[in-house]
Amino acid sequence: MTTTTERDATAPAATDTAQTRVEEFLGRLVTDFAGASSALTIALGDRLGLYRAMTGTGPLTADDLAAATALNPRLVTEWLKAQTVSEYVIHDPAAGTYELPEAHAAVLSRPDSPAYLVGAAGIIAGQYAALDGVEEAFRADGGLAYGTHHPCLFSGIERYFRTAYVHQIAQTWFPAVPGLVERLERGARVADVGCGHGVADLLIGQTWPASAVTGFDAHEPSIAQARAKAIEAGSPGNVSFRVADAAGIGPGPFDVVVFFDALHDLGDPPAALRRAHEVLADGGIVIAVEPWSTDRLEDGIGHPTVRIGYASSTTLCTPGSLAQPGRYGLGTQGGPAKRLDLLAEAGFRDVRLAADTGFNLVLAAVK
């Protein structure tokens, strides 16, 4: 039996424990808010050329950086202080200088680095810009069309995924799929569903010149950008782009159909996979590269990549899917098992998780 005295003795301890939990969670939330706020300064540093101006130059004063970028000295000073407290740049108080370490430049300002990640800031800025639209989607039918987003989102997506394409397609993703590289070397007909600005298609066409690549996307401005990039690349004869949704790809037959970070964005992924099956030649290969995720929600708790994935899924990818015919809402996350099931249900065989890079899942199957 618990006495009144015993209850009184345990009450302060219980209160202390509850207060500790509040303080711990408060600390985590403040840290998240700090990161969210800092992301805006990263986007500014990228847009304004501040990181590029600091790359490889050694220590600079705020006035030096303002002069080099033709920007307001007072705001440049404040931006540098924000970068300092976030430990993105190194400040020498005695000299009054700031320096961008080379290791940080690899992430923030060197586009050909395998660690180049700054494009994500444009995506996040676009998500914030769409806050009113996302709120309305929650209150209505859930849909927010992809084309309604701020242009910074589209350019951010291109730059963010370019790093993976340049350093993963030929090196990791495609070699993990049995027989794929050999087909491309011999000459294959490739369809890319949801090609965006066409970076991956131009890269595939350049890497495997015997193959022909057609990129399809329902977003007309993205196809316009893809065609412009093709012209910049010398108008390669083995790469072309067409405005079409997943149901309109074709006519085929194709030897390979790819979905690069696109399957979960579609209004009807099962129908898209069935269409891919229809336009593939017998023995053709389908590949879906999806963001890394876990089958069980609890296995992703606290994981930074999973946290980013679910935030993007909530504000961008799932509303985008719900704005399209089919309204499937697969979501950015949810693990490989569901996606493998979709491939099997579409009639594919030899369904497999070909590669798990820790950032992406590479799923493949054969017709």
Rosetta blueprint (number, residue, H / E / L):
1 M L
2 T L
3 T L
4 T H
5 T H
6 E H
7 R H
8 D H
9 A H
10 T H
11 A H
12 P H
13 A H
14 A H
15 T H
16 D H
17 T H
18 A H
19 Q H
20 T H
21 R H
22 V H
23 E H
24 E H
25 F H
26 L H
27 G H
28 R H
29 L H
30 V H
31 T H
32 D H
33 F H
34 A H
35 G H
36 A H
37 S H
38 S H
39 A H
40 L H
41 T H
42 I H
43 A H
44 L H
45 G H
46 D H
47 R H
48 L L
49 G L
50 L H
51 Y H
52 R H
53 A H
54 M H
55 T L
56 G L
57 T L
58 G L
59 P L
60 L E
61 T L
62 A H
63 D H
64 D H
65 L H
66 A H
67 A H
68 A H
69 T H
70 A L
71 L L
72 N L
73 P H
74 R H
75 L H
76 V H
77 T H
78 E H
79 W H
80 L H
81 K H
82 A H
83 Q H
84 T H
85 V H
86 S L
87 E L
88 Y L
89 V L
90 I E
91 H E
92 D E
93 P L
94 A L
95 A L
96 G L
97 T E
98 Y E
99 E E
100 L L
101 P L
102 E H
103 A H
104 H H
105 A H
106 A H
107 V H
108 L H
109 S L
110 R L
111 P L
112 D L
113 S L
114 P L
115 A L
116 Y L
117 L L
118 V L
119 G H
120 A H
121 A H
122 G H
123 I H
124 I H
125 A H
126 G H
127 Q H
128 Y H
129 A H
130 A L
131 L H
132 D H
133 G H
134 V H
135 E H
136 E H
137 A H
138 F H
139 R H
140 A L
141 D L
142 G L
143 G L
144 L L
145 A L
146 Y H
147 G H
148 T H
149 H L
150 H L
151 P H
152 C H
153 L H
154 F H
155 S H
156 G H
157 I H
158 E H
159 R H
160 Y H
161 F H
162 R H
163 T H
164 A H
165 Y H
166 V H
167 H H
168 Q H
169 I H
170 A H
171 Q H
172 T H
173 W H
174 F H
175 P H
176 A H
177 V L
178 P L
179 G L
180 L H
181 V H
182 E H
183 R H
184 L H
185 E H
186 R H
187 G L
188 A L
189 R E
190 V E
191 A E
192 D E
193 V E
194 G L
195 C L
196 G L
197 H L
198 G L
199 V H
200 A H
201 D H
202 L H
203 L H
204 I H
205 G H
206 Q H
207 T H
208 W L
209 P L
210 A L
211 S L
212 A E
213 V E
214 T E
215 G E
216 F E
217 D E
218 A L
219 H L
220 E H
221 P H
222 S H
223 I H
224 A H
225 Q H
226 A H
227 R H
228 A H
229 K H
230 A H
231 I H
232 E H
233 A L
234 G L
235 S L
236 P L
237 G L
238 N L
239 V E
240 S E
241 F E
242 R E
243 V E
244 A L
245 D L
246 A H
247 A H
248 G H
249 I L
250 G L
251 P L
252 G L
253 P L
254 F E
255 D E
256 V E
257 V E
258 V E
259 F E
260 F E
261 D L
262 A L
263 L H
264 H H
265 D H
266 L L
267 G L
268 D L
269 P H
270 P H
271 A H
272 A H
273 L H
274 R H
275 R H
276 A H
277 H H
278 E H
279 V H
280 L E
281 A E
282 D E
283 G E
284 G E
285 I E
286 V E
287 I E
288 A E
289 V E
290 E E
291 P E
292 W L
293 S L
294 T L
295 D L
296 R L
297 L H
298 E H
299 D H
300 G H
301 I L
302 G L
303 H L
304 P H
305 T H
306 V H
307 R H
308 I H
309 G H
310 Y H
311 A H
312 S H
313 S H
314 T H
315 T H
316 L H
317 C H
318 T H
319 P H
320 G H
321 S H
322 L H
323 A L
324 Q L
325 P L
326 G L
327 R L
328 Y L
329 G L
330 L L
331 G L
332 T L
333 Q L
334 G L
335 G L
336 P H
337 A H
338 K H
339 R H
340 L H
341 D H
342 L H
343 L H
344 A H
345 E H
346 A L
347 G L
348 F L
349 R E
350 D E
351 V E
352 R E
353 L E
354 A E
355 A E
356 D E
357 T L
358 G L
359 F L
360 N E
361 L E
362 V E
363 L E
364 A E
365 A E
366 V E
367 K L
